[in-house]
Amino acid sequence: MRIEFLGADREVTGSCHYVTFGEKHFLVDCGMEQGPDLYVNQEIPVNAATIDYVFITHAHIDHSGLLPLLYNHGFRGKIFATNATCELCNIMLKDSAHIQEFEAEWKNRKARRAGKQEVVPMYTMEDAQGVLEHFVPCDYHEEVHVCEGLKVRFVDAGHLLGSSSIEIWVTEGEETRKLVFSGDIGNENRPLIKDPEYLTDADYVIMESTYGSRNHDTPPDYAVELAKVMNMTFTQGGNLVIPAFSVGRTQEMLFYMRRIKSEGLLPEYPGFEVYIDSPLAVEATSVFNKSVAECFDNEALELIQSGVNPIQFPGLKVAVTSDESKMINFNSKPKVIISASGMCEAGRIRHHLKHNLWRGDSTILFVGYQVPGTLGHALLNGAKKVKLFGEEIDVKARIVNLPGISGHADRDHLTKWISSFTTAPKKVFVVHGEEETAVGFAEHVKNDVGFDAVAPYSGDVYDLLTGELLQAGSRELVEKKTVQGVYRAKTAAFDRLLIAGERLLAVIRKCQGMANKDLGKFADQINSLCDKWDR
């Protein structure tokens, strides 16, 4: 019974944990890194076809975004997640695949003109659609018996619609160990969704530490603060551009914009228009509207029961097609533009930045965490010039950060969450945080909460029966490595063949114990295929 840490270890994105017991193999999260990589990450140590199950804490791409690649590499097991997470992954993974394919084609047009080697996307829409067929929706608090020796339960983590902490009971022989994966723990008193739930017992806890080194400022009335920024921008004749994650943060912004309208917080511009320029955000908003009973908090439920949609208001417009997106910047009327991605690394937001960063009358408002190395982080930290679509743009717009709007619990709330365990876990593994933050929070848990805690490296392997470190992972730093938009050379066709061969071996190993007649038939089919292709 072992756990190996693979991603988001002493880093913020790319969460992935690998657990084995007996002959079973499973992952908790399978996320894509966003922004630059700090450490050399260990790959999944077995062929993807060997993985039996994946458990997903929530739909954000840094926790789910490599599932189509796992499928591409031969995974055909089951993926367990909450109902809302399944719904959101259905749109987010297909959107991610579309971005991969679109950017690969864009790179290839340039490569063909320059006589350079072409690339293929990291995964395709076919991979995304294929992996989605393996999702198993689960209700909150339902005990799911996955197989002999393995059961799980999802509880609300308060981070995103459908987000969860996962309790996992693993039994090997006579020994049972309970693992708790926190997922991303939400901030309290968020609009729309419920506060995080607290757990009380576990043998091992794997918890995030994104804001483990600091506390959020005392929360202001966000609707009032937003109205002030809007008034300042509209008075100058500019646009308010908000880079926001399509799922979660966009819907929260709509909640506050509705309040500004309904409470008359911007009397100077009562008819202001808000554009959502993200097909993904439009689809995600419909998922929010479907998940009312299971996921919404009491305030949102009361609004709905009184006949008010908490994220709908007059003046709200959506842009789905690329032509509709382009027309936004031909409209000279001051407006709010909410677009993705939230860290400005891809998507339509980059076009809106191109049209507004050079304007001294416009405002770029950040309302979420910006990973170091991303364009959003650079703008927040005073960049005077940025490059967009090969063009250097002067940064003359006001760059504003609205502190406190965070989907992540801060240091005090993380401490409250881990302190809710009434008996000391054997060990607390602190992950999903910048290195200094993760190490510092682990020390805090050890010294102030009184639990044994450590911040593992990618590749560290621990024995879950004894709690001992069995294998130390890589401590090697990387200079530059961008995972967002990873592409492979066109020679990847041969790589695909190798992956298929590895999957075949994994399937063969699972056939042990089958009837001799069936095994013989399978062997004949393989030999026939080999005869056909043997040169």
Secondary structure, DSSP 8 states (H G I E B T S, - for coil): -EEEEEESSSSSS--EEEEEETTEEEEEEE----SB--B-----SS-GGG--EEE-S--SHHHHTTHHHHHHTT--SEEEEEHHHHHHHHHHHHHHHHHHHHHHHHHHHHHHHHT---EEESS-HHHHHHHHTTEEEE-TT--EEEETTEEEEEEE-SSSTT-EEEEEEEEETTEEEEEEE--S---SS-SSB---------SEEEEE-TBTT--------HHHHHHHHHHHHHHHT--EEEE--TTTHHHHHHHHHHHHHHTTS-TTSTT--EEEE-HHHHHHHHHHHH-HHHHB-HHHHHHHHTT--TT--TTEEEE-SHHHHHHHTT--S--EEEES-TTSSSSTHHHHHHHHTT-TT-EEEE-S---TTSHHHHHHTT-SEEEETTEEEE--SEEEE-TT--SS-BHHHHHHHHHT-SS--SEEEEESS-HHHHHHHHHHIIIII---EE---TT-EEETTT--EEE-----B-S--B-TT-EEETTHHHHHHHHHHHHHHHHHHHTTTS-HHHHHHHHHHHHHHHHHH--
